[in-house]
Amino acid sequence: MKIVVCIAVAAWALSCSPGNPPFSRQAPASLMSTAPTPAAVARTGLGTVMADVARRFELSGRAAVANRFELAEFEAGEIGELFETDVPAAELPKEGPTAHIPGMAKAFLATNAPDLQKAAASKDRKTFDAAFQRTAAACNGCHAASAKGFIQIPVVAGKPVPEVDPVAPTEAAH
Protein backbone atom coordinates (compact mmCIF):
# COMPACT_ATOMS: atom_id res chain seq x y z
CA MET A 1 0.00 0.00 0.00
CA LYS A 2 2.85 2.39 0.88
CA ILE A 3 4.40 1.78 -2.56
CA VAL A 4 1.15 2.71 -4.32
CA VAL A 5 0.89 5.92 -2.29
CA CYS A 6 4.55 6.82 -3.07
CA ILE A 7 4.00 6.25 -6.78
CA ALA A 8 0.83 8.35 -6.73
CA VAL A 9 2.58 11.21 -4.92
CA ALA A 10 5.51 11.08 -7.34
CA ALA A 11 3.15 11.11 -10.34
CA TRP A 12 1.24 14.06 -8.89
CA ALA A 13 4.52 15.98 -8.23
CA LEU A 14 5.74 15.39 -11.76
CA SER A 15 2.44 16.47 -13.28
CA CYS A 16 2.72 19.79 -11.45
CA SER A 17 6.20 20.60 -12.79
CA PRO A 18 6.50 22.79 -15.89
CA GLY A 19 8.26 19.98 -17.77
CA ASN A 20 9.81 20.39 -21.21
CA PRO A 21 8.42 22.81 -23.76
CA PRO A 22 6.69 21.35 -26.80
CA PHE A 23 8.99 20.02 -29.53
CA SER A 24 10.45 22.69 -31.77
CA ARG A 25 12.39 22.29 -35.01
CA GLN A 26 14.31 25.48 -34.29
CA ALA A 27 17.77 25.04 -32.77
CA PRO A 28 18.35 26.53 -29.32
CA ALA A 29 19.50 30.14 -29.37
CA SER A 30 22.87 29.11 -27.94
CA LEU A 31 23.55 27.07 -31.09
CA MET A 32 22.32 29.77 -33.45
CA SER A 33 24.74 32.46 -32.33
CA THR A 34 27.02 33.68 -35.09
CA ALA A 35 29.46 35.33 -32.69
CA PRO A 36 32.70 33.35 -32.55
CA THR A 37 33.59 31.77 -29.24
CA PRO A 38 36.98 32.62 -27.70
CA ALA A 39 38.22 29.13 -28.68
CA ALA A 40 37.22 29.75 -32.31
CA VAL A 41 39.08 33.05 -32.36
CA ALA A 42 42.34 31.46 -31.18
CA ARG A 43 44.62 30.67 -34.12
CA THR A 44 45.93 27.18 -34.66
CA GLY A 45 49.68 26.93 -34.24
CA LEU A 46 51.86 26.11 -37.23
CA GLY A 47 53.17 23.03 -35.41
CA THR A 48 49.66 21.58 -35.26
CA VAL A 49 49.12 22.23 -38.97
CA MET A 50 52.53 20.73 -39.80
CA ALA A 51 51.65 17.58 -37.85
CA ASP A 52 48.67 17.15 -40.20
CA VAL A 53 50.89 17.84 -43.22
CA ALA A 54 53.39 15.24 -41.98
CA ARG A 55 50.66 12.63 -41.52
CA ARG A 56 49.37 13.21 -45.03
CA PHE A 57 52.89 13.21 -46.52
CA GLU A 58 53.63 9.89 -44.84
CA LEU A 59 50.33 8.46 -46.07
CA SER A 60 51.00 9.62 -49.63
CA GLY A 61 54.38 7.88 -49.56
CA ARG A 62 53.03 4.69 -48.02
CA ALA A 63 50.18 4.65 -50.54
CA ALA A 64 52.59 5.00 -53.46
CA VAL A 65 54.78 2.20 -52.12
CA ALA A 66 51.64 0.04 -52.03
CA ASN A 67 50.74 1.10 -55.61
CA ARG A 68 47.67 2.90 -54.30
CA PHE A 69 48.34 5.99 -56.35
CA GLU A 70 44.79 7.31 -56.14
CA LEU A 71 45.19 7.57 -52.37
CA ALA A 72 48.67 9.08 -52.79
CA GLU A 73 47.22 11.70 -55.14
CA PHE A 74 44.38 12.46 -52.73
CA GLU A 75 46.76 12.97 -49.81
CA ALA A 76 49.04 15.17 -51.94
CA GLY A 77 46.00 17.27 -52.83
CA GLU A 78 45.11 17.58 -49.15
CA ILE A 79 48.65 18.81 -48.45
CA GLY A 80 48.12 21.50 -51.09
CA GLU A 81 44.86 22.53 -49.45
CA LEU A 82 46.55 22.78 -46.05
CA PHE A 83 49.22 25.05 -47.55
CA GLU A 84 46.54 27.11 -49.27
CA THR A 85 44.30 27.69 -46.25
CA ASP A 86 45.65 26.49 -42.91
CA VAL A 87 49.35 27.33 -43.15
CA PRO A 88 48.85 31.05 -43.98
CA ALA A 89 46.33 31.38 -41.14
CA ALA A 90 48.45 29.54 -38.57
CA GLU A 91 50.22 31.26 -35.72
CA LEU A 92 53.98 31.18 -36.28
CA PRO A 93 56.21 29.54 -33.66
CA LYS A 94 57.33 31.71 -30.77
CA GLU A 95 60.87 30.32 -30.88
CA GLY A 96 63.45 30.34 -33.64
CA PRO A 97 63.57 32.36 -36.85
CA THR A 98 60.21 32.59 -38.61
CA ALA A 99 60.38 35.49 -41.10
CA HIS A 100 61.14 33.12 -44.00
CA ILE A 101 58.20 30.77 -43.34
CA PRO A 102 55.44 32.60 -45.26
CA GLY A 103 57.59 32.91 -48.39
CA MET A 104 58.77 29.32 -48.26
CA ALA A 105 55.22 28.11 -47.66
CA LYS A 106 54.00 30.08 -50.67
CA ALA A 107 56.77 28.59 -52.83
CA PHE A 108 55.93 25.09 -51.55
CA LEU A 109 52.27 25.62 -52.49
CA ALA A 110 53.23 26.78 -55.98
CA THR A 111 55.80 24.06 -56.71
CA ASN A 112 56.12 21.07 -54.39
CA ALA A 113 52.45 20.40 -53.61
CA PRO A 114 51.32 20.28 -57.27
CA ASP A 115 54.50 18.41 -58.26
CA LEU A 116 53.76 15.66 -55.73
CA GLN A 117 50.10 15.45 -56.76
CA LYS A 118 50.97 15.31 -60.46
CA ALA A 119 53.59 12.61 -59.80
CA ALA A 120 51.03 10.52 -57.92
CA ALA A 121 48.54 10.98 -60.77
CA SER A 122 51.15 9.59 -63.19
CA LYS A 123 50.99 6.26 -61.31
CA ASP A 124 54.70 5.87 -62.01
CA ARG A 125 56.74 4.92 -58.96
CA LYS A 126 60.00 6.48 -60.20
CA THR A 127 58.27 9.76 -60.98
CA PHE A 128 56.59 9.74 -57.58
CA ASP A 129 59.80 8.88 -55.72
CA ALA A 130 61.61 11.80 -57.37
CA ALA A 131 58.80 14.23 -56.45
CA PHE A 132 58.67 12.80 -52.93
CA GLN A 133 62.40 13.38 -52.55
CA ARG A 134 62.14 16.98 -53.80
CA THR A 135 59.23 17.64 -51.45
CA ALA A 136 61.08 16.20 -48.46
CA ALA A 137 64.13 18.31 -49.33
CA ALA A 138 61.95 21.45 -49.33
CA CYS A 139 60.51 20.49 -45.93
CA ASN A 140 63.95 19.81 -44.48
CA GLY A 141 65.25 23.11 -45.87
CA CYS A 142 62.51 25.06 -44.13
CA HIS A 143 63.03 23.12 -40.89
CA ALA A 144 66.77 23.90 -40.98
CA ALA A 145 66.08 27.60 -41.67
CA SER A 146 63.66 27.62 -38.72
CA ALA A 147 66.25 26.13 -36.32
CA LYS A 148 64.16 22.93 -36.34
CA GLY A 149 66.60 20.80 -38.33
CA PHE A 150 66.02 17.99 -35.86
CA ILE A 151 62.61 17.51 -37.50
CA GLN A 152 63.85 15.46 -40.41
CA ILE A 153 61.53 14.35 -43.18
CA PRO A 154 62.61 11.11 -44.87
CA VAL A 155 63.41 11.35 -48.56
CA VAL A 156 62.31 7.76 -49.12
CA ALA A 157 58.57 7.09 -49.51
CA GLY A 158 57.02 4.70 -47.04
CA LYS A 159 59.05 5.70 -43.96
CA PRO A 160 57.56 7.35 -40.86
CA VAL A 161 57.29 11.14 -40.93
CA PRO A 162 59.19 12.66 -39.24
CA GLU A 163 62.27 10.44 -39.29
CA VAL A 164 62.38 8.45 -36.05
CA ASP A 165 64.97 5.80 -36.84
CA PRO A 166 67.70 5.55 -34.19
CA VAL A 167 70.84 7.56 -34.85
CA ALA A 168 74.39 6.66 -33.85
CA PRO A 169 75.50 8.23 -30.53
CA THR A 170 77.90 10.59 -32.33
CA GLU A 171 75.04 11.90 -34.51
CA ALA A 172 72.75 12.30 -31.50
CA ALA A 173 75.29 14.57 -29.78
CA HIS A 174 75.03 17.19 -32.55
Secondary structure by P-SEA (a helix, b strand, c coil): caaaaaaaaaaaaaaacccccccccccccccccccccccccccccaaaaaaaaaaaaaaaaaaaaacaaaaaaaaaaaaaaaaacccccccccccccccaaaaaaaaaaacaaaaaaaaaaaccaaaaaaaaaaaaaaaaaaaaaacccccccccccccccccccccccccccc
